[in-house]
Amino acid sequence: MWTVQALSLVAQPLATNTGVTLALQPGGIVWCGGGWQNNAGGTFLNSGVVYIQGDIRNDDAGQFFVSAPVPGTLILNGGVQTLSGLHPIRTDTVRLVGGGPKVLATPLYVDELMDLGAKELRTQTTFAAARNEDPAAITRTSGFVSSEQGGYLERATDRVADYLFPVGGHTPLRYRPVYITPNAATPHRWAVRLANTDPNNENLPRSRRHPDICEINPLYYHYVDRLAGQGGADITCVYDPSDPVKGPIAQWAVPPTQWVPTGAVIGTYPDSWRVPNVTQFSAPYWAFSERNIAASLTASADTIAPQANATFTAGVIPTSPGLSYTWQPGDGSVLLSLLLGNF
């Protein structure tokens, strides 16, 4: 075993571990100015800080950075960096810095802290798993996690708290996070992806919808699934005010193989909707919708004398937050315009 105390290593463009056990003690630093290849039999007990500027490939079943007595940190500080290999890559803490996105071609397990900073983590068709149940185990400034179909961001939970899933997309650029609030303080694992595409493109046709829904968001939808555990949770999805469809969340249901309304209410976060106590994840697809509404207008009297007052009452079914009511008598004037929160 090689033990590194407080040493700074400057590697060649590619550092290769052909099967040696390495140990980095607390306070130790390893700087790899290129990529890192970890072959079968390679073991790295990291209790210090490892900087890698190039790609990482792990072909050892030990998941590369195995658990050490003191948690260590992996800092990805290059441009576009790809993490690949025959086996997953794991680390206690990972920090994303440098000049480009970090791309996964193998799963990434993070046991302590996932610090996205201002970078994009692209899981592609695999996943990144935050295994620390602390709600603060993922941090960011403007960074986010993007995924293609089959990929996702995974989080472990064990308490009744809001867990942020900072998901987004890169083409086009979108950030549409999700918050999951478990209803019980028991172990669960959840998976979330922003599907940054028209649902039609992933066999979730927007035209198949319940009669109470008139439109489904054509730009994106969310995949939110419960991977382990039995309890329900509140699901909160955040939209952007510029989105063309941003009404209450609908869920894809099988049967009847269509988008159906949910009991969504206005969320506690700005520009969000929350679906309380979700327990059914057989079809874990969620999208903002616009509901069909029936408007009504009633008057305080059918007939009134000249100069007399009358009261008009407007309403819609179902109740719809944020509707604007404007009264136009027909002579070109506008007598009343109100934006009311709920009816």
GUSE-376219 format. One record per atom (N, C-alpha, C): residue in one letter; x, y, z. Coordinates in steps of 0.05 Angstrom, whole numbers, padded with zeros to 5 digits, always signed. Layout:
BEGIN
AXYZ...
***
This chain:
BEGIN
M+00017-00024+00000M+00000+00000+00000M+00018+00025+00000W+00011+00044-00017W+00024+00070-00017W+00008+00089+00000T+00022+00102+00019T+00009+00122+00036T+00019+00149+00030V+00001+00168+00024V+00008+00196+00018V+00000+00214+00041Q+00019+00229+00052Q+00013+00247+00074Q+00004+00274+00063A+00021+00293+00061A+00014+00320+00051A+00030+00326+00026L+00025+00310+00006L+00041+00311-00019L+00024+00321-00042S+00035+00337-00059S+00022+00346-00083S+00034+00332-00107L+00018+00316-00122L+00028+00301-00145L+00018+00315-00170V+00036+00320-00189V+00028+00330-00215V+00031+00307-00234A+00008+00297-00245A+00009+00273-00261A+00014+00280-00290Q+00021+00260-00306Q+00023+00262-00335Q-00006+00263-00345P-00009+00267-00372P-00036+00269-00383P-00055+00246-00375L-00043+00223-00370L-00060+00201-00361L-00045+00186-00338A-00058+00185-00315A-00048+00170-00292A-00062+00143-00291T-00047+00121-00291T-00059+00095-00292T-00051+00079-00267N-00071+00069-00253N-00067+00051-00230N-00073+00022-00240T-00052+00006-00243T-00056-00021-00254T-00063-00042-00234G-00067-00034-00208G-00075-00053-00188G-00062-00049-00161V-00054-00024-00156V-00040-00017-00131V-00060-00004-00112T-00058-00010-00086T-00074+00003-00065T-00061+00029-00057L-00076+00051-00059L-00067+00078-00051L-00083+00087-00027A-00070+00103-00010A-00083+00115+00013A-00074+00144+00015L-00093+00162+00016L-00087+00191+00019L-00097+00199+00047Q-00078+00208+00064Q-00085+00215+00091Q-00098+00242+00093P-00112+00248+00116P-00124+00275+00119P-00103+00297+00116G-00110+00317+00101G-00091+00339+00096G-00075+00335+00071G-00076+00310+00059G-00061+00305+00035G-00075+00315+00010I-00060+00321-00010I-00071+00331-00035I-00058+00316-00058V-00075+00307-00077V-00065+00296-00102V-00076+00313-00124W-00058+00323-00142W-00067+00339-00164W-00060+00324-00190C-00081+00317-00205C-00077+00302-00230C-00085+00321-00253G-00064+00331-00267G-00069+00350-00289G-00080+00337-00314G-00084+00311-00315G-00096+00298-00338G-00118+00279-00329G-00122+00257-00343G-00142+00237-00336G-00132+00216-00317W-00150+00199-00307W-00142+00178-00288W-00156+00152-00297Q-00139+00132-00300Q-00149+00105-00308Q-00144+00086-00284N-00166+00075-00274N-00164+00056-00251N-00171+00028-00261N-00151+00011-00263N-00155-00016-00273N-00163-00035-00251A-00170-00060-00258A-00179-00080-00239A-00158-00083-00217G-00167-00084-00193G-00148-00086-00170G-00140-00060-00158G-00146-00038-00172G-00138-00012-00161G-00157-00003-00139T-00145+00006-00117T-00161+00015-00093T-00149+00041-00084F-00167+00061-00078F-00158+00087-00069F-00174+00094-00044L-00160+00094-00021L-00172+00102+00004L-00167+00132+00007N-00186+00149+00001N-00182+00178+00000N-00193+00191+00024S-00175+00201+00041S-00183+00218+00064S-00174+00246+00061G-00163+00253+00037G-00154+00280+00032G-00170+00293+00009V-00156+00307-00008V-00169+00321-00031V-00155+00313-00056V-00170+00303-00076V-00159+00295-00101V-00171+00313-00123Y-00154+00327-00138Y-00161+00343-00160Y-00156+00327-00186I-00175+00326-00204I-00171+00313-00229I-00182+00331-00251Q-00166+00337-00271Q-00174+00355-00292Q-00183+00341-00317G-00177+00315-00320G-00185+00301-00344G-00207+00281-00338D-00210+00262-00357D-00231+00241-00354D-00223+00221-00333I-00243+00207-00322I-00238+00185-00303I-00250+00160-00314R-00235+00138-00313R-00246+00112-00321R-00240+00092-00298N-00261+00078-00290N-00258+00059-00268N-00266+00031-00278D-00246+00013-00279D-00251-00015-00287D-00248-00034-00263D-00248-00023-00239D-00246-00039-00215D-00273-00041-00200A-00280-00065-00192A-00306-00069-00178A-00308-00055-00152G-00286-00045-00141G-00286-00030-00116G-00296-00002-00117Q-00305+00007-00141Q-00317+00033-00145Q-00297+00056-00142F-00272+00051-00145F-00251+00071-00146F-00245+00083-00119F-00258+00104-00110F-00253+00116-00084F-00270+00101-00063V-00258+00081-00051V-00273+00066-00031V-00274+00081-00005S-00291+00072+00013S-00295+00085+00039S-00269+00086+00055A-00262+00109+00065A-00238+00113+00081A-00245+00120+00109P-00227+00117+00129P-00234+00124+00157P-00243+00153+00160V-00231+00171+00145V-00240+00199+00145V-00250+00206+00117P-00274+00217+00114P-00284+00223+00087P-00265+00241+00071G-00263+00235+00045G-00246+00251+00027G-00263+00266+00007T-00249+00282-00010T-00263+00298-00030T-00250+00294-00057L-00267+00292-00077L-00258+00291-00105L-00268+00317-00118I-00249+00332-00130I-00255+00357-00143I-00250+00353-00173L-00271+00357-00189L-00268+00356-00218L-00265+00384-00228N-00241+00391-00236N-00235+00419-00242N-00225+00424-00270G-00233+00406-00289G-00225+00410-00316G-00247+00422-00333G-00245+00419-00359G-00266+00428-00377G-00288+00407-00378V-00296+00398-00401V-00315+00376-00404V-00301+00351-00395Q-00311+00338-00374Q-00299+00313-00363Q-00319+00291-00364T-00309+00267-00372T-00326+00243-00374T-00318+00223-00353L-00337+00213-00338L-00333+00192-00319L-00344+00166-00330S-00327+00146-00335S-00336+00122-00348S-00323+00097-00335G-00328+00074-00347G-00315+00050-00338G-00334+00026-00336L-00323+00003-00330L-00338-00021-00327L-00354-00022-00301H-00346-00005-00282H-00358-00005-00255H-00363+00024-00247P-00381+00028-00227P-00388+00055-00218P-00364+00069-00205I-00366+00095-00202I-00347+00111-00188I-00361+00122-00163R-00347+00122-00141R-00359+00132-00116R-00339+00151-00103T-00350+00168-00086T-00333+00186-00071T-00349+00196-00047D-00335+00205-00026D-00349+00216-00003D-00362+00243-00011T-00345+00262-00021T-00354+00288-00030T-00344+00293-00058V-00361+00304-00075V-00352+00312-00101V-00359+00342-00105R-00340+00356-00116R-00344+00385-00122R-00339+00389-00152L-00358+00403-00165L-00355+00408-00193L-00347+00437-00198V-00323+00440-00210V-00313+00466-00217V-00302+00464-00245G-00286+00484-00254G-00274+00482-00280G-00292+00495-00301G-00286+00488-00326G-00298+00503-00348G-00320+00489-00364G-00328+00465-00357G-00348+00452-00373G-00365+00432-00357P-00385+00420-00370P-00402+00400-00356P-00386+00374-00350K-00396+00360-00330K-00385+00334-00323K-00405+00313-00332V-00395+00293-00348V-00412+00275-00362V-00409+00247-00352L-00431+00233-00345L-00430+00206-00335L-00435+00185-00357A-00417+00165-00358A-00421+00142-00374A-00421+00117-00357T-00421+00121-00331T-00423+00100-00311T-00436+00113-00286P-00449+00097-00269P-00462+00110-00246P-00442+00123-00227L-00451+00145-00214L-00435+00159-00194L-00449+00158-00168Y-00435+00148-00147Y-00446+00147-00120Y-00432+00167-00102V-00447+00184-00089V-00436+00204-00071V-00446+00200-00043D-00428+00194-00024D-00436+00185+00002D-00440+00208+00022E-00428+00232+00017E-00430+00254+00036E-00443+00278+00023L-00429+00292+00005L-00438+00317-00005L-00434+00318-00035M-00455+00326-00050M-00454+00331-00078M-00456+00361-00082D-00433+00374-00088D-00432+00403-00092D-00431+00409-00122L-00453+00418-00133L-00454+00423-00162L-00441+00449-00169G-00440+00468-00150G-00429+00494-00156G-00445+00507-00178A-00431+00516-00199A-00445+00529-00222A-00443+00511-00247K-00439+00484-00243K-00434+00466-00265K-00458+00448-00270E-00459+00437-00294E-00479+00417-00302E-00467+00390-00299L-00482+00372-00286L-00476+00344-00284L-00494+00329-00303R-00484+00318-00325R-00500+00304-00344R-00499+00274-00338T-00521+00263-00330T-00522+00234-00324T-00526+00218-00350Q-00534+00230-00371Q-00541+00217-00396Q-00562+00195-00390T-00556+00170-00396T-00576+00148-00391T-00570+00132-00366T-00551+00142-00349T-00545+00129-00324T-00554+00147-00301F-00542+00146-00278F-00553+00161-00255F-00530+00170-00237A-00536+00191-00221A-00519+00200-00200A-00536+00197-00174A-00524+00185-00154A-00539+00179-00129A-00526+00193-00106A-00542+00210-00092A-00534+00223-00067A-00544+00205-00045R-00526+00191-00031R-00534+00171-00012R-00536+00181+00017N-00528+00206+00022N-00530+00218+00048N-00559+00228+00052E-00573+00219+00073E-00601+00226+00077E-00605+00255+00086D-00584+00270+00092D-00587+00297+00101D-00598+00314+00078P-00620+00330+00083P-00631+00347+00062P-00610+00366+00050A-00588+00372+00064A-00568+00391+00054A-00545+00376+00040A-00550+00351+00032A-00528+00335+00020A-00524+00342-00009I-00541+00359-00021I-00536+00369-00048I-00536+00400-00046T-00515+00413-00056T-00514+00442-00056T-00508+00452-00084R-00514+00477-00089R-00510+00488-00115R-00510+00519-00114T-00498+00532-00134T-00503+00560-00138T-00522+00563-00162S-00512+00555-00186S-00530+00555-00209S-00528+00528-00224G-00514+00508-00212G-00511+00482-00224G-00536+00466-00224F-00537+00445-00241F-00561+00428-00242F-00553+00401-00253V-00571+00382-00252V-00567+00355-00262V-00586+00351-00286S-00575+00343-00309S-00591+00337-00332S-00589+00308-00338S-00610+00297-00351S-00611+00268-00357S-00627+00263-00383E-00618+00243-00397E-00633+00233-00420E-00653+00211-00410Q-00669+00201-00429Q-00688+00181-00421Q-00673+00156-00410G-00681+00147-00387G-00667+00126-00373G-00648+00135-00352G-00640+00160-00352G-00622+00171-00332G-00638+00187-00311Y-00625+00193-00288Y-00639+00208-00267Y-00619+00216-00245L-00629+00233-00227L-00616+00240-00202L-00630+00225-00180E-00614+00211-00164E-00626+00195-00142E-00618+00208-00115R-00637+00208-00096R-00631+00217-00069R-00643+00197-00049A-00628+00193-00027A-00638+00178-00004A-00650+00197+00016T-00672+00190+00029T-00685+00206+00049T-00692+00189+00073D-00693+00203+00096D-00702+00188+00121D-00716+00206+00140R-00726+00229+00131R-00740+00248+00149R-00761+00263+00133V-00779+00276+00149V-00800+00293+00137V-00788+00321+00133A-00778+00326+00109A-00765+00351+00102A-00766+00355+00072D-00761+00379+00063D-00760+00384+00034D-00733+00376+00023Y-00733+00358+00004Y-00708+00350-00009Y-00708+00361-00038L-00687+00377-00043L-00685+00390-00069L-00673+00370-00089F-00685+00369-00113F-00674+00355-00136F-00669+00376-00157P-00644+00386-00160P-00639+00409-00178P-00635+00399-00207V-00657+00393-00220V-00656+00381-00246V-00661+00403-00268G-00649+00399-00291G-00652+00417-00313G-00645+00404-00339G-00642+00420-00360G-00635+00410-00386G-00616+00429-00399H-00600+00419-00418H-00580+00436-00431H-00587+00444-00459T-00605+00430-00473T-00612+00437-00501T-00642+00435-00505P-00657+00457-00501P-00647+00484-00493P-00642+00484-00463L-00629+00506-00454L-00622+00508-00426L-00647+00514-00409R-00653+00496-00390R-00675+00500-00371R-00667+00490-00343Y-00677+00504-00323Y-00675+00494-00295Y-00703+00493-00283R-00712+00469-00278R-00739+00464-00268R-00738+00445-00244P-00730+00454-00221P-00726+00436-00198P-00751+00423-00188V-00747+00402-00172V-00768+00387-00159V-00761+00385-00129Y-00781+00388-00112Y-00777+00382-00083Y-00795+00359-00076I-00783+00340-00062I-00798+00317-00051I-00798+00319-00021T-00822+00318-00009T-00825+00320+00020T-00838+00294+00030P-00822+00275+00039P-00834+00249+00049P-00854+00254+00071N-00874+00238+00072N-00894+00240+00093N-00887+00225+00119A-00865+00210+00118A-00857+00195+00142A-00827+00194+00143A-00816+00193+00168A-00787+00193+00172A-00776+00165+00171T-00779+00152+00148T-00770+00125+00143T-00752+00126+00118P-00735+00106+00115P-00717+00106+00092P-00731+00103+00065H-00724+00120+00046H-00734+00119+00019H-00712+00126+00000R-00715+00119-00025R-00698+00128-00047R-00716+00138-00069W-00709+00161-00081W-00726+00173-00101W-00709+00180-00126A-00721+00180-00149A-00708+00186-00174A-00723+00208-00188V-00709+00228-00198V-00722+00251-00212V-00706+00258-00237R-00720+00264-00258R-00708+00273-00283R-00726+00295-00295L-00713+00316-00306L-00728+00334-00323L-00726+00323-00351A-00748+00315-00362A-00748+00306-00390A-00751+00331-00407N-00729+00341-00417N-00728+00367-00431N-00736+00364-00460T-00761+00354-00464T-00771+00350-00491T-00801+00348-00490D-00814+00351-00513D-00843+00347-00515D-00850+00319-00506P-00869+00316-00488P-00877+00289-00479P-00884+00271-00503N-00893+00282-00525N-00899+00266-00549N-00875+00250-00558N-00851+00261-00554N-00827+00248-00563N-00819+00224-00547E-00832+00220-00524E-00825+00198-00507E-00850+00181-00500N-00867+00179-00520N-00890+00162-00519N-00910+00169-00496L-00912+00195-00491L-00932+00205-00472L-00948+00226-00486P-00965+00218-00505P-00978+00238-00523P-00995+00258-00507R-00991+00283-00513R-01007+00304-00500R-01036+00304-00508S-01042+00292-00531S-01069+00291-00541S-01086+00272-00525R-01073+00253-00511R-01088+00234-00494R-01090+00246-00466R-01113+00259-00461R-01116+00273-00435R-01145+00271-00427H-01149+00273-00401H-01175+00273-00389H-01191+00297-00399P-01218+00294-00401P-01234+00316-00411P-01232+00342-00395D-01223+00340-00370D-01220+00364-00353D-01194+00379-00359I-01177+00368-00376I-01152+00380-00383I-01153+00389-00412C-01146+00415-00417C-01146+00425-00445C-01119+00425-00457E-01097+00424-00441E-01070+00425-00453E-01049+00414-00433I-01028+00402-00444I-01005+00393-00429I-00981+00408-00438N-00963+00415-00419N-00939+00430-00426N-00924+00416-00449P-00920+00430-00472P-00907+00418-00495P-00876+00419-00494L-00864+00432-00474L-00835+00436-00473L-00821+00415-00457Y-00833+00405-00436Y-00819+00386-00418Y-00839+00373-00400Y-00830+00352-00386Y-00846+00341-00364Y-00825+00331-00343H-00835+00321-00321H-00818+00311-00300H-00823+00281-00296Y-00801+00266-00292Y-00802+00238-00283Y-00795+00239-00254V-00814+00229-00237V-00810+00229-00208V-00819+00201-00198D-00801+00185-00188D-00807+00158-00180D-00797+00151-00153R-00810+00133-00140R-00801+00122-00114R-00787+00095-00119L-00761+00094-00114L-00745+00070-00120L-00746+00050-00097A-00748+00060-00073A-00748+00043-00049A-00764+00056-00027G-00777+00040-00010G-00793+00051+00011G-00823+00049+00004Q-00840+00052+00024Q-00869+00048+00021Q-00885+00073+00025G-00875+00093+00037G-00891+00116+00044G-00896+00135+00021G-00915+00153+00025G-00921+00173+00005G-00904+00198+00009A-00908+00218-00008A-00893+00243-00006A-00908+00265-00021D-00903+00289-00013D-00912+00313-00028D-00892+00318-00050I-00901+00323-00075I-00884+00329-00097I-00889+00357-00106T-00868+00373-00107T-00870+00401-00115T-00853+00405-00140C-00865+00415-00162C-00851+00421-00186C-00852+00451-00191V-00829+00461-00200V-00826+00490-00204V-00826+00495-00235Y-00841+00516-00243Y-00842+00524-00271Y-00829+00551-00274D-00826+00560-00299D-00817+00587-00304D-00841+00603-00314P-00843+00629-00305P-00867+00645-00313P-00869+00647-00344S-00847+00643-00359S-00849+00645-00388S-00859+00620-00401D-00862+00598-00386D-00872+00574-00398D-00901+00577-00409P-00907+00566-00432P-00933+00570-00444P-00955+00556-00429V-00949+00534-00416V-00969+00519-00400V-00957+00514-00372K-00969+00525-00352K-00958+00524-00325K-00980+00521-00303G-01002+00509-00311G-01023+00505-00292G-01019+00480-00275P-01039+00471-00260P-01036+00449-00241P-01024+00424-00253I-01009+00410-00237I-00994+00386-00246I-01014+00364-00253A-01010+00351-00276A-01025+00327-00284A-01006+00303-00283Q-01017+00279-00280Q-01002+00255-00279Q-01010+00236-00302W-00991+00223-00314W-00998+00202-00333W-01008+00177-00318A-01031+00167-00326A-01043+00145-00312A-01047+00122-00331V-01041+00097-00320V-01046+00072-00335V-01060+00053-00317P-01085+00043-00323P-01102+00056-00342P-01112+00083-00331P-01123+00100-00348P-01133+00095-00376P-01113+00104-00397T-01087+00105-00391T-01066+00112-00411T-01071+00140-00421Q-01071+00159-00403Q-01075+00187-00410Q-01066+00205-00387W-01064+00231-00393W-01058+00251-00372W-01084+00256-00356V-01082+00255-00330V-01106+00260-00313V-01100+00281-00293P-01121+00296-00283P-01116+00316-00263P-01107+00304-00236T-01094+00320-00220T-01086+00312-00193T-01098+00332-00174G-01094+00328-00148G-01103+00347-00128G-01083+00369-00123A-01069+00378-00144A-01048+00398-00141A-01058+00424-00129V-01042+00436-00112V-01047+00462-00100V-01023+00479-00104I-01026+00505-00100I-01003+00523-00104I-00981+00516-00084G-00956+00514-00093G-00934+00506-00076G-00924+00528-00059T-00908+00521-00039T-00897+00541-00021T-00873+00555-00033Y-00861+00544-00054Y-00839+00557-00069Y-00851+00575-00091P-00837+00596-00098P-00847+00613-00120P-00851+00597-00146D-00872+00603-00160D-00878+00591-00186D-00877+00561-00185S-00893+00550-00167S-00893+00521-00164S-00921+00510-00158W-00925+00485-00163W-00949+00470-00156W-00940+00446-00140R-00957+00439-00120R-00951+00416-00102R-00974+00396-00103V-00967+00371-00106V-00986+00349-00105V-00983+00335-00078P-01002+00338-00060P-00999+00327-00033P-01002+00296-00033N-00987+00283-00015N-00990+00255-00007N-00992+00237-00032V-00972+00237-00049V-00972+00219-00072V-00963+00192-00063T-00979+00171-00068T-00972+00144-00061T-00970+00126-00085Q-00980+00135-00108Q-00981+00118-00132Q-00960+00127-00152F-00941+00108-00156F-00918+00114-00174F-00917+00094-00197S-00939+00080-00203S-00938+00061-00225S-00933+00074-00252A-00941+00100-00255A-00935+00116-00278A-00923+00142-00269P-00896+00143-00265P-00884+00166-00251P-00878+00190-00270Y-00898+00199-00284Y-00894+00221-00303Y-00913+00244-00296W-00902+00268-00295W-00917+00291-00285W-00912+00315-00304A-00933+00330-00309A-00930+00353-00327A-00949+00375-00319F-00941+00400-00323F-00959+00422-00319F-00981+00421-00340S-01005+00430-00332S-01028+00428-00350S-01044+00454-00349E-01062+00457-00366E-01083+00477-00364E-01110+00462-00363R-01126+00469-00343R-01152+00455-00339R-01174+00469-00356N-01192+00452-00365N-01217+00463-00376N-01233+00475-00353I-01243+00500-00358I-01258+00513-00336I-01285+00522-00347A-01305+00523-00330A-01331+00534-00336A-01335+00560-00321A-01339+00581-00337A-01342+00608-00324A-01371+00614-00320S-01377+00630-00300S-01405+00638-00294S-01405+00668-00286L-01427+00681-00292L-01430+00709-00285L-01459+00713-00276T-01462+00722-00252T-01489+00726-00241T-01492+00755-00232A-01516+00766-00234A-01522+00794-00227A-01540+00794-00202S-01539+00816-00187S-01555+00818-00163S-01585+00822-00170A-01591+00830-00194A-01618+00833-00202A-01620+00831-00233D-01642+00820-00243D-01646+00818-00272D-01652+00845-00285T-01666+00862-00270T-01674+00888-00281T-01668+00909-00260I-01656+00931-00269I-01650+00953-00251I-01660+00980-00263A-01665+00999-00246A-01674+01025-00254A-01650+01042-00263P-01654+01062-00280P-01632+01080-00288P-01617+01091-00264Q-01591+01092-00265Q-01573+01102-00245Q-01571+01084-00220A-01585+01062-00220A-01584+01044-00197A-01559+01027-00199N-01551+01016-00176N-01527+00999-00175N-01534+00970-00178A-01516+00955-00190A-01519+00926-00192A-01492+00913-00185T-01493+00889-00174T-01469+00874-00167T-01467+00849-00185F-01444+00846-00197F-01439+00822-00213F-01419+00805-00199T-01423+00779-00200T-01406+00759-00187T-01396+00739-00208A-01370+00737-00211A-01358+00719-00230A-01345+00695-00216G-01345+00673-00229G-01333+00649-00217G-01326+00629-00238V-01309+00610-00231V-01301+00589-00249V-01302+00562-00234I-01306+00541-00248I-01305+00514-00237I-01286+00498-00256P-01265+00485-00245P-01256+00486-00217P-01243+00512-00210T-01238+00516-00184T-01225+00541-00176T-01197+00543-00189S-01190+00567-00198S-01166+00571-00213S-01151+00596-00203P-01129+00592-00189P-01114+00615-00178P-01103+00633-00201G-01103+00659-00196G-01090+00678-00214G-01106+00686-00238L-01132+00680-00239L-01147+00689-00262L-01153+00719-00262S-01153+00731-00285S-01159+00760-00287S-01188+00763-00298Y-01204+00779-00284Y-01232+00784-00292Y-01234+00813-00302T-01244+00817-00326T-01247+00843-00337T-01276+00847-00347W-01289+00869-00339W-01316+00875-00347W-01315+00896-00369Q-01326+00889-00392Q-01327+00907-00415Q-01356+00910-00424P-01369+00933-00418P-01397+00936-00424P-01404+00934-00454G-01385+00938-00471G-01390+00936-00500G-01388+00963-00514D-01383+00984-00499D-01380+01010-00512D-01351+01019-00514G-01332+00999-00511G-01304+01005-00513G-01290+01012-00486S-01306+01016-00465S-01295+01022-00439S-01290+00997-00423V-01273+00999-00403V-01268+00977-00384V-01274+00988-00357L-01295+00976-00344L-01304+00987-00319L-01290+00973-00295L-01282+00948-00299L-01270+00934-00276L-01251+00913-00286S-01227+00913-00274S-01207+00892-00280S-01194+00883-00254L-01198+00858-00247L-01188+00848-00222L-01171+00823-00227L-01149+00821-00212L-01134+00796-00211L-01138+00784-00184L-01153+00763-00183L-01160+00751-00157L-01146+00724-00154G-01138+00718-00130G-01122+00694-00125G-01138+00668-00126N-01163+00668-00118N-01178+00643-00117N-01208+00649-00117F-01223+00631-00130F-01251+00635-00132F-01266+00609-00126
***
